[in-house]
Amino acid sequence: MSQIQRPGALYRQVAAAIRDAIATGEYPPGTLLPSETQLIERYGVSRPTVRNAVAALRTEGLIDVVHGKGSYVRGAPTPALTIERTVSHDNGGTFTLDGGAGWQQPEKPHAYRTTTTMATGPLLGLEEGEALFGVDRLLIDPTTGTRALHQTLIPFATAEGTELADHPDTEPAAIYALFTEAGHTLHWTETVRARMPLPDERTTLHLHDATPLLETTRVTHGSGDQPLILETLRTSADRTQLTYRIAPEQPRNLSAIR
């Protein structure tokens, strides 16, 4: 019997001991954990303590509980979908995004009016509270079933005088073409971060407990480096991976420091 002698709540001590056993390979991925009775005997604790410990490990995403069979150690997730974060266009001015990924949209885009926040304002070069069009899309990869949430934010100033004022739900590739036709030379900046999902994101993306999401934020810049629109893509971090094409840039001219 392994005695639990760590500080903290008893069930957390048991969870930590099981976590250590998983990390050291005593319980490899895909294997069945010992039964409740065996864990009780091993750690010298009560059944509720063991159940709380298993529940904590399930919330962390370390184990899956199969009704009637027991608790299994989860394997290291293998991304089911690779998203090519690329933008390309042909001689006719048609843009293609994400390597031509064949996302399906089971619902119509949801367009609405909103305003910039402390987070989105600086990315668009605007003060907080400036008027925007927002467009939300649910995307599904037909091969893997992987889900993604895509949001486009379009400042009123960008949409003014264009068809975006009446049709903000225009597809991003078509928006890029509109900007090019208007005389803009486009470039993009993108950042990626992982974070824990909000409850509605977890439900919509069908995420397992304790699974983070990948959030990419792309700003489309026009002539003079002017921010034109902001796009955000959110998807499961354990089912997707992102790839980028990196091209060399001209070195920046550095001023001498006197």
C-alpha positions as protocol buffer text, in pm:
chain_id: "A"
residue {
  index: 1
  type: MET
  ca { x: 0 y: 0 z: 0 }
}
residue {
  index: 2
  type: SER
  ca { x: 132 y: 347 z: -94 }
}
residue {
  index: 3
  type: GLN
  ca { x: 89 y: 592 z: 187 }
}
residue {
  index: 4
  type: ILE
  ca { x: -34 y: 940 z: 96 }
}
residue {
  index: 5
  type: GLN
  ca { x: 176 y: 1196 z: 284 }
}
residue {
  index: 6
  type: ARG
  ca { x: 148 y: 1510 z: 72 }
}
residue {
  index: 7
  type: PRO
  ca { x: -13 y: 1829 z: 198 }
}
residue {
  index: 8
  type: GLY
  ca { x: -355 y: 1933 z: 68 }
}
residue {
  index: 9
  type: ALA
  ca { x: -697 y: 1774 z: 28 }
}
residue {
  index: 10
  type: LEU
  ca { x: -680 y: 1394 z: 43 }
}
residue {
  index: 11
  type: TYR
  ca { x: -840 y: 1338 z: -297 }
}
residue {
  index: 12
  type: ARG
  ca { x: -589 y: 1579 z: -454 }
}
residue {
  index: 13
  type: GLN
  ca { x: -308 y: 1377 z: -297 }
}
residue {
  index: 14
  type: VAL
  ca { x: -447 y: 1060 z: -452 }
}
residue {
  index: 15
  type: ALA
  ca { x: -493 y: 1234 z: -788 }
}
residue {
  index: 16
  type: ALA
  ca { x: -130 y: 1353 z: -773 }
}
residue {
  index: 17
  type: ALA
  ca { x: -8 y: 1001 z: -700 }
}
residue {
  index: 18
  type: ILE
  ca { x: -203 y: 855 z: -993 }
}
residue {
  index: 19
  type: ARG
  ca { x: -83 y: 1142 z: -1214 }
}
residue {
  index: 20
  type: ASP
  ca { x: 277 y: 1057 z: -1121 }
}
residue {
  index: 21
  type: ALA
  ca { x: 215 y: 692 z: -1207 }
}
residue {
  index: 22
  type: ILE
  ca { x: 82 y: 794 z: -1549 }
}
residue {
  index: 23
  type: ALA
  ca { x: 376 y: 1029 z: -1610 }
}
residue {
  index: 24
  type: THR
  ca { x: 634 y: 761 z: -1521 }
}
residue {
  index: 25
  type: GLY
  ca { x: 472 y: 504 z: -1750 }
}
residue {
  index: 26
  type: GLU
  ca { x: 333 y: 275 z: -1482 }
}
residue {
  index: 27
  type: TYR
  ca { x: -5 y: 329 z: -1647 }
}
residue {
  index: 28
  type: PRO
  ca { x: 71 y: 373 z: -2021 }
}
residue {
  index: 29
  type: PRO
  ca { x: -174 y: 546 z: -2261 }
}
residue {
  index: 30
  type: GLY
  ca { x: -471 y: 329 z: -2345 }
}
residue {
  index: 31
  type: THR
  ca { x: -444 y: 108 z: -2037 }
}
residue {
  index: 32
  type: LEU
  ca { x: -714 y: 52 z: -1780 }
}
residue {
  index: 33
  type: LEU
  ca { x: -653 y: 206 z: -1439 }
}
residue {
  index: 34
  type: PRO
  ca { x: -687 y: -21 z: -1136 }
}
residue {
  index: 35
  type: SER
  ca { x: -1040 y: -58 z: -1005 }
}
residue {
  index: 36
  type: GLU
  ca { x: -1177 y: 161 z: -728 }
}
residue {
  index: 37
  type: THR
  ca { x: -1126 y: -123 z: -480 }
}
residue {
  index: 38
  type: GLN
  ca { x: -764 y: -166 z: -587 }
}
residue {
  index: 39
  type: LEU
  ca { x: -698 y: 208 z: -559 }
}
residue {
  index: 40
  type: ILE
  ca { x: -860 y: 216 z: -215 }
}
residue {
  index: 41
  type: GLU
  ca { x: -629 y: -64 z: -101 }
}
residue {
  index: 42
  type: ARG
  ca { x: -321 y: 90 z: -262 }
}
residue {
  index: 43
  type: TYR
  ca { x: -362 y: 437 z: -113 }
}
residue {
  index: 44
  type: GLY
  ca { x: -547 y: 352 z: 208 }
}
residue {
  index: 45
  type: VAL
  ca { x: -833 y: 596 z: 147 }
}
residue {
  index: 46
  type: SER
  ca { x: -1211 y: 584 z: 121 }
}
residue {
  index: 47
  type: ARG
  ca { x: -1419 y: 519 z: -192 }
}
residue {
  index: 48
  type: PRO
  ca { x: -1544 y: 882 z: -214 }
}
residue {
  index: 49
  type: THR
  ca { x: -1183 y: 1002 z: -203 }
}
residue {
  index: 50
  type: VAL
  ca { x: -1089 y: 773 z: -492 }
}
residue {
  index: 51
  type: ARG
  ca { x: -1393 y: 881 z: -693 }
}
residue {
  index: 52
  type: ASN
  ca { x: -1310 y: 1248 z: -640 }
}
residue {
  index: 53
  type: ALA
  ca { x: -950 y: 1186 z: -746 }
}
residue {
  index: 54
  type: VAL
  ca { x: -1060 y: 1007 z: -1064 }
}
residue {
  index: 55
  type: ALA
  ca { x: -1307 y: 1288 z: -1138 }
}
residue {
  index: 56
  type: ALA
  ca { x: -1028 y: 1545 z: -1102 }
}
residue {
  index: 57
  type: LEU
  ca { x: -804 y: 1352 z: -1345 }
}
residue {
  index: 58
  type: ARG
  ca { x: -1091 y: 1326 z: -1590 }
}
residue {
  index: 59
  type: THR
  ca { x: -1141 y: 1702 z: -1574 }
}
residue {
  index: 60
  type: GLU
  ca { x: -770 y: 1747 z: -1645 }
}
residue {
  index: 61
  type: GLY
  ca { x: -812 y: 1533 z: -1957 }
}
residue {
  index: 62
  type: LEU
  ca { x: -572 y: 1260 z: -1837 }
}
residue {
  index: 63
  type: ILE
  ca { x: -829 y: 980 z: -1832 }
}
residue {
  index: 64
  type: ASP
  ca { x: -1154 y: 880 z: -1996 }
}
residue {
  index: 65
  type: VAL
  ca { x: -1425 y: 702 z: -1797 }
}
residue {
  index: 66
  type: VAL
  ca { x: -1616 y: 435 z: -1991 }
}
residue {
  index: 67
  type: HIS
  ca { x: -1941 y: 338 z: -1819 }
}
residue {
  index: 68
  type: GLY
  ca { x: -1937 y: -25 z: -1714 }
}
residue {
  index: 69
  type: LYS
  ca { x: -1568 y: -74 z: -1802 }
}
residue {
  index: 70
  type: GLY
  ca { x: -1360 y: 165 z: -1596 }
}
residue {
  index: 71
  type: SER
  ca { x: -1111 y: 448 z: -1636 }
}
residue {
  index: 72
  type: TYR
  ca { x: -862 y: 450 z: -1923 }
}
residue {
  index: 73
  type: VAL
  ca { x: -547 y: 657 z: -1957 }
}
residue {
  index: 74
  type: ARG
  ca { x: -581 y: 892 z: -2252 }
}
residue {
  index: 75
  type: GLY
  ca { x: -312 y: 876 z: -2516 }
}
residue {
  index: 76
  type: ALA
  ca { x: -126 y: 1177 z: -2646 }
}
residue {
  index: 77
  type: PRO
  ca { x: -367 y: 1338 z: -2892 }
}
residue {
  index: 78
  type: THR
  ca { x: -273 y: 1330 z: -3259 }
}
residue {
  index: 79
  type: PRO
  ca { x: -405 y: 1624 z: -3459 }
}
residue {
  index: 80
  type: ALA
  ca { x: -668 y: 1505 z: -3704 }
}
residue {
  index: 81
  type: LEU
  ca { x: -655 y: 1814 z: -3923 }
}
residue {
  index: 82
  type: THR
  ca { x: -372 y: 2028 z: -4058 }
}
residue {
  index: 83
  type: ILE
  ca { x: -475 y: 2382 z: -4151 }
}
residue {
  index: 84
  type: GLU
  ca { x: -251 y: 2562 z: -4397 }
}
residue {
  index: 85
  type: ARG
  ca { x: -261 y: 2925 z: -4288 }
}
residue {
  index: 86
  type: THR
  ca { x: -185 y: 3067 z: -4631 }
}
residue {
  index: 87
  type: VAL
  ca { x: -324 y: 3336 z: -4858 }
}
residue {
  index: 88
  type: SER
  ca { x: -270 y: 3311 z: -5233 }
}
residue {
  index: 89
  type: HIS
  ca { x: -426 y: 3463 z: -5544 }
}
residue {
  index: 90
  type: ASP
  ca { x: -422 y: 3399 z: -5917 }
}
residue {
  index: 91
  type: ASN
  ca { x: -374 y: 3640 z: -6206 }
}
residue {
  index: 92
  type: GLY
  ca { x: -747 y: 3706 z: -6213 }
}
residue {
  index: 93
  type: GLY
  ca { x: -740 y: 3842 z: -5860 }
}
residue {
  index: 94
  type: THR
  ca { x: -917 y: 3545 z: -5699 }
}
residue {
  index: 95
  type: PHE
  ca { x: -792 y: 3471 z: -5348 }
}
residue {
  index: 96
  type: THR
  ca { x: -761 y: 3125 z: -5193 }
}
residue {
  index: 97
  type: LEU
  ca { x: -729 y: 3077 z: -4817 }
}
residue {
  index: 98
  type: ASP
  ca { x: -590 y: 2797 z: -4601 }
}
residue {
  index: 99
  type: GLY
  ca { x: -467 y: 2598 z: -4899 }
}
residue {
  index: 100
  type: GLY
  ca { x: -819 y: 2575 z: -5037 }
}
residue {
  index: 101
  type: ALA
  ca { x: -952 y: 2395 z: -4728 }
}
residue {
  index: 102
  type: GLY
  ca { x: -1299 y: 2263 z: -4802 }
}
residue {
  index: 103
  type: TRP
  ca { x: -1474 y: 2383 z: -4489 }
}
residue {
  index: 104
  type: GLN
  ca { x: -1850 y: 2329 z: -4479 }
}
residue {
  index: 105
  type: GLN
  ca { x: -2085 y: 2581 z: -4320 }
}
residue {
  index: 106
  type: PRO
  ca { x: -2389 y: 2403 z: -4172 }
}
residue {
  index: 107
  type: GLU
  ca { x: -2545 y: 2735 z: -4074 }
}
residue {
  index: 108
  type: LYS
  ca { x: -2580 y: 3074 z: -4238 }
}
residue {
  index: 109
  type: PRO
  ca { x: -2327 y: 3334 z: -4118 }
}
residue {
  index: 110
  type: HIS
  ca { x: -2455 y: 3548 z: -3832 }
}
residue {
  index: 111
  type: ALA
  ca { x: -2399 y: 3920 z: -3902 }
}
residue {
  index: 112
  type: TYR
  ca { x: -2445 y: 4182 z: -3632 }
}
residue {
  index: 113
  type: ARG
  ca { x: -2324 y: 4523 z: -3513 }
}
residue {
  index: 114
  type: THR
  ca { x: -2076 y: 4554 z: -3231 }
}
residue {
  index: 115
  type: THR
  ca { x: -1793 y: 4780 z: -3110 }
}
residue {
  index: 116
  type: THR
  ca { x: -1422 y: 4754 z: -3051 }
}
residue {
  index: 117
  type: THR
  ca { x: -1295 y: 4637 z: -2714 }
}
residue {
  index: 118
  type: MET
  ca { x: -971 y: 4689 z: -2524 }
}
residue {
  index: 119
  type: ALA
  ca { x: -840 y: 4383 z: -2709 }
}
residue {
  index: 120
  type: THR
  ca { x: -970 y: 4439 z: -3063 }
}
residue {
  index: 121
  type: GLY
  ca { x: -938 y: 4818 z: -3082 }
}
residue {
  index: 122
  type: PRO
  ca { x: -556 y: 4837 z: -3090 }
}
residue {
  index: 123
  type: LEU
  ca { x: -539 y: 4560 z: -3353 }
}
residue {
  index: 124
  type: LEU
  ca { x: -762 y: 4767 z: -3581 }
}
residue {
  index: 125
  type: GLY
  ca { x: -595 y: 5098 z: -3494 }
}
residue {
  index: 126
  type: LEU
  ca { x: -914 y: 5223 z: -3331 }
}
residue {
  index: 127
  type: GLU
  ca { x: -1024 y: 5349 z: -2993 }
}
residue {
  index: 128
  type: GLU
  ca { x: -1242 y: 5134 z: -2769 }
}
residue {
  index: 129
  type: GLY
  ca { x: -1613 y: 5162 z: -2856 }
}
residue {
  index: 130
  type: GLU
  ca { x: -1573 y: 5225 z: -3231 }
}
residue {
  index: 131
  type: ALA
  ca { x: -1852 y: 5076 z: -3448 }
}
residue {
  index: 132
  type: LEU
  ca { x: -1794 y: 4742 z: -3621 }
}
residue {
  index: 133
  type: PHE
  ca { x: -1976 y: 4482 z: -3823 }
}
residue {
  index: 134
  type: GLY
  ca { x: -1929 y: 4135 z: -3679 }
}
residue {
  index: 135
  type: VAL
  ca { x: -1981 y: 3809 z: -3866 }
}
residue {
  index: 136
  type: ASP
  ca { x: -1969 y: 3466 z: -3698 }
}
residue {
  index: 137
  type: ARG
  ca { x: -1936 y: 3141 z: -3890 }
}
residue {
  index: 138
  type: LEU
  ca { x: -1938 y: 2776 z: -3780 }
}
residue {
  index: 139
  type: LEU
  ca { x: -1702 y: 2570 z: -3997 }
}
residue {
  index: 140
  type: ILE
  ca { x: -1680 y: 2189 z: -4015 }
}
residue {
  index: 141
  type: ASP
  ca { x: -1413 y: 1983 z: -4188 }
}
residue {
  index: 142
  type: PRO
  ca { x: -1610 y: 1713 z: -4378 }
}
residue {
  index: 143
  type: THR
  ca { x: -1332 y: 1453 z: -4354 }
}
residue {
  index: 144
  type: THR
  ca { x: -1251 y: 1466 z: -3982 }
}
residue {
  index: 145
  type: GLY
  ca { x: -1559 y: 1638 z: -3840 }
}
residue {
  index: 146
  type: THR
  ca { x: -1332 y: 1895 z: -3673 }
}
residue {
  index: 147
  type: ARG
  ca { x: -1516 y: 2216 z: -3590 }
}
residue {
  index: 148
  type: ALA
  ca { x: -1397 y: 2575 z: -3598 }
}
residue {
  index: 149
  type: LEU
  ca { x: -1545 y: 2914 z: -3514 }
}
residue {
  index: 150
  type: HIS
  ca { x: -1456 y: 3202 z: -3746 }
}
residue {
  index: 151
  type: GLN
  ca { x: -1526 y: 3566 z: -3667 }
}
residue {
  index: 152
  type: THR
  ca { x: -1474 y: 3868 z: -3893 }
}
residue {
  index: 153
  type: LEU
  ca { x: -1476 y: 4222 z: -3754 }
}
residue {
  index: 154
  type: ILE
  ca { x: -1512 y: 4502 z: -4010 }
}
residue {
  index: 155
  type: PRO
  ca { x: -1487 y: 4867 z: -3900 }
}
residue {
  index: 156
  type: PHE
  ca { x: -1765 y: 5090 z: -4031 }
}
residue {
  index: 157
  type: ALA
  ca { x: -1492 y: 5311 z: -4177 }
}
residue {
  index: 158
  type: THR
  ca { x: -1364 y: 5016 z: -4381 }
}
residue {
  index: 159
  type: ALA
  ca { x: -1710 y: 4918 z: -4504 }
}
residue {
  index: 160
  type: GLU
  ca { x: -1824 y: 5271 z: -4591 }
}
residue {
  index: 161
  type: GLY
  ca { x: -1865 y: 5321 z: -4965 }
}
residue {
  index: 162
  type: THR
  ca { x: -1823 y: 4949 z: -5043 }
}
residue {
  index: 163
  type: GLU
  ca { x: -2063 y: 4659 z: -5077 }
}
residue {
  index: 164
  type: LEU
  ca { x: -1953 y: 4547 z: -4730 }
}
residue {
  index: 165
  type: ALA
  ca { x: -2181 y: 4812 z: -4585 }
}
residue {
  index: 166
  type: ASP
  ca { x: -2480 y: 4610 z: -4712 }
}
residue {
  index: 167
  type: HIS
  ca { x: -2317 y: 4267 z: -4715 }
}
residue {
  index: 168
  type: PRO
  ca { x: -2071 y: 4235 z: -4425 }
}
residue {
  index: 169
  type: ASP
  ca { x: -2114 y: 3856 z: -4443 }
}
residue {
  index: 170
  type: THR
  ca { x: -1912 y: 3847 z: -4767 }
}
residue {
  index: 171
  type: GLU
  ca { x: -1659 y: 3562 z: -4756 }
}
residue {
  index: 172
  type: PRO
  ca { x: -1309 y: 3673 z: -4644 }
}
residue {
  index: 173
  type: ALA
  ca { x: -1149 y: 3572 z: -4976 }
}
residue {
  index: 174
  type: ALA
  ca { x: -1397 y: 3793 z: -5161 }
}
residue {
  index: 175
  type: ILE
  ca { x: -1330 y: 4077 z: -4915 }
}
residue {
  index: 176
  type: TYR
  ca { x: -960 y: 4057 z: -4998 }
}
residue {
  index: 177
  type: ALA
  ca { x: -1047 y: 4083 z: -5367 }
}
residue {
  index: 178
  type: LEU
  ca { x: -1261 y: 4394 z: -5300 }
}
residue {
  index: 179
  type: PHE
  ca { x: -971 y: 4561 z: -5120 }
}
residue {
  index: 180
  type: THR
  ca { x: -734 y: 4479 z: -5405 }
}
residue {
  index: 181
  type: GLU
  ca { x: -979 y: 4620 z: -5660 }
}
residue {
  index: 182
  type: ALA
  ca { x: -996 y: 4937 z: -5450 }
}
residue {
  index: 183
  type: GLY
  ca { x: -620 y: 4981 z: -5495 }
}
residue {
  index: 184
  type: HIS
  ca { x: -487 y: 4833 z: -5171 }
}
residue {
  index: 185
  type: THR
  ca { x: -170 y: 4629 z: -5161 }
}
residue {
  index: 186
  type: LEU
  ca { x: -247 y: 4374 z: -4892 }
}
residue {
  index: 187
  type: HIS
  ca { x: -39 y: 4200 z: -4632 }
}
residue {
  index: 188
  type: TRP
  ca { x: -135 y: 4012 z: -4318 }
}
residue {
  index: 189
  type: THR
  ca { x: -14 y: 3970 z: -3962 }
}
residue {
  index: 190
  type: GLU
  ca { x: -123 y: 3675 z: -3752 }
}
residue {
  index: 191
  type: THR
  ca { x: -79 y: 3564 z: -3393 }
}
residue {
  index: 192
  type: VAL
  ca { x: -157 y: 3226 z: -3237 }
}
residue {
  index: 193
  type: ARG
  ca { x: -226 y: 3142 z: -2877 }
}
residue {
  index: 194
  type: ALA
  ca { x: -371 y: 2854 z: -2679 }
}
residue {
  index: 195
  type: ARG
  ca { x: -627 y: 2918 z: -2407 }
}
residue {
  index: 196
  type: MET
  ca { x: -902 y: 2737 z: -2222 }
}
residue {
  index: 197
  type: PRO
  ca { x: -1242 y: 2766 z: -2392 }
}
residue {
  index: 198
  type: LEU
  ca { x: -1545 y: 2945 z: -2258 }
}
residue {
  index: 199
  type: PRO
  ca { x: -1846 y: 2719 z: -2186 }
}
residue {
  index: 200
  type: ASP
  ca { x: -2024 y: 2808 z: -2512 }
}
residue {
  index: 201
  type: GLU
  ca { x: -1704 y: 2751 z: -2712 }
}
residue {
  index: 202
  type: ARG
  ca { x: -1656 y: 2409 z: -2551 }
}
residue {
  index: 203
  type: THR
  ca { x: -2013 y: 2312 z: -2640 }
}
residue {
  index: 204
  type: THR
  ca { x: -2004 y: 2441 z: -2999 }
}
residue {
  index: 205
  type: LEU
  ca { x: -1661 y: 2294 z: -3077 }
}
residue {
  index: 206
  type: HIS
  ca { x: -1743 y: 1960 z: -2904 }
}
residue {
  index: 207
  type: LEU
  ca { x: -1431 y: 1980 z: -2687 }
}
residue {
  index: 208
  type: HIS
  ca { x: -1338 y: 1723 z: -2423 }
}
residue {
  index: 209
  type: ASP
  ca { x: -1292 y: 1834 z: -2064 }
}
residue {
  index: 210
  type: ALA
  ca { x: -968 y: 2023 z: -2003 }
}
residue {
  index: 211
  type: THR
  ca { x: -897 y: 2057 z: -2378 }
}
residue {
  index: 212
  type: PRO
  ca { x: -761 y: 2399 z: -2478 }
}
residue {
  index: 213
  type: LEU
  ca { x: -842 y: 2569 z: -2804 }
}
residue {
  index: 214
  type: LEU
  ca { x: -614 y: 2728 z: -3062 }
}
residue {
  index: 215
  type: GLU
  ca { x: -700 y: 3088 z: -3139 }
}
residue {
  index: 216
  type: THR
  ca { x: -548 y: 3260 z: -3441 }
}
residue {
  index: 217
  type: THR
  ca { x: -592 y: 3634 z: -3488 }
}
residue {
  index: 218
  type: ARG
  ca { x: -532 y: 3770 z: -3840 }
}
residue {
  index: 219
  type: VAL
  ca { x: -525 y: 4139 z: -3931 }
}
residue {
  index: 220
  type: THR
  ca { x: -553 y: 4237 z: -4298 }
}
residue {
  index: 221
  type: HIS
  ca { x: -346 y: 4549 z: -4371 }
}
residue {
  index: 222
  type: GLY
  ca { x: -392 y: 4772 z: -4672 }
}
residue {
  index: 223
  type: SER
  ca { x: -182 y: 5045 z: -4828 }
}
residue {
  index: 224
  type: GLY
  ca { x: 17 y: 5241 z: -4572 }
}
residue {
  index: 225
  type: ASP
  ca { x: -10 y: 4949 z: -4328 }
}
residue {
  index: 226
  type: GLN
  ca { x: -373 y: 5049 z: -4255 }
}
residue {
  index: 227
  type: PRO
  ca { x: -561 y: 4776 z: -4058 }
}
residue {
  index: 228
  type: LEU
  ca { x: -874 y: 4691 z: -4258 }
}
residue {
  index: 229
  type: ILE
  ca { x: -1039 y: 4389 z: -4094 }
}
residue {
  index: 230
  type: LEU
  ca { x: -975 y: 4148 z: -3807 }
}
residue {
  index: 231
  type: GLU
  ca { x: -1040 y: 3773 z: -3829 }
}
residue {
  index: 232
  type: THR
  ca { x: -1030 y: 3517 z: -3548 }
}
residue {
  index: 233
  type: LEU
  ca { x: -1031 y: 3139 z: -3592 }
}
residue {
  index: 234
  type: ARG
  ca { x: -1088 y: 2914 z: -3290 }
}
residue {
  index: 235
  type: THR
  ca { x: -1060 y: 2535 z: -3299 }
}
residue {
  index: 236
  type: SER
  ca { x: -961 y: 2237 z: -3085 }
}
residue {
  index: 237
  type: ALA
  ca { x: -594 y: 2230 z: -2986 }
}
residue {
  index: 238
  type: ASP
  ca { x: -586 y: 1849 z: -2970 }
}
residue {
  index: 239
  type: ARG
  ca { x: -747 y: 1793 z: -3312 }
}
residue {
  index: 240
  type: THR
  ca { x: -577 y: 2054 z: -3526 }
}
residue {
  index: 241
  type: GLN
  ca { x: -233 y: 2185 z: -3611 }
}
residue {
  index: 242
  type: LEU
  ca { x: -142 y: 2494 z: -3811 }
}
residue {
  index: 243
  type: THR
  ca { x: 122 y: 2520 z: -4082 }
}
residue {
  index: 244
  type: TYR
  ca { x: 271 y: 2838 z: -4229 }
}
residue {
  index: 245
  type: ARG
  ca { x: 470 y: 2922 z: -4539 }
}
residue {
  index: 246
  type: ILE
  ca { x: 756 y: 3154 z: -4447 }
}
residue {
  index: 247
  type: ALA
  ca { x: 926 y: 3361 z: -4714 }
}
residue {
  index: 248
  type: PRO
  ca { x: 1240 y: 3571 z: -4665 }
}
residue {
  index: 249
  type: GLU
  ca { x: 1194 y: 3945 z: -4626 }
}
residue {
  index: 250
  type: GLN
  ca { x: 1427 y: 4228 z: -4711 }
}
residue {
  index: 251
  type: PRO
  ca { x: 1628 y: 4326 z: -4402 }
}
residue {
  index: 252
  type: ARG
  ca { x: 1504 y: 4640 z: -4234 }
}
residue {
  index: 253
  type: ASN
  ca { x: 1723 y: 4947 z: -4247 }
}
residue {
  index: 254
  type: LEU
  ca { x: 1856 y: 5017 z: -3900 }
}
residue {
  index: 255
  type: SER
  ca { x: 1946 y: 5371 z: -3803 }
}
residue {
  index: 256
  type: ALA
  ca { x: 2281 y: 5419 z: -3639 }
}
residue {
  index: 257
  type: ILE
  ca { x: 2266 y: 5489 z: -3269 }
}
residue {
  index: 258
  type: ARG
  ca { x: 2463 y: 5798 z: -3181 }
}
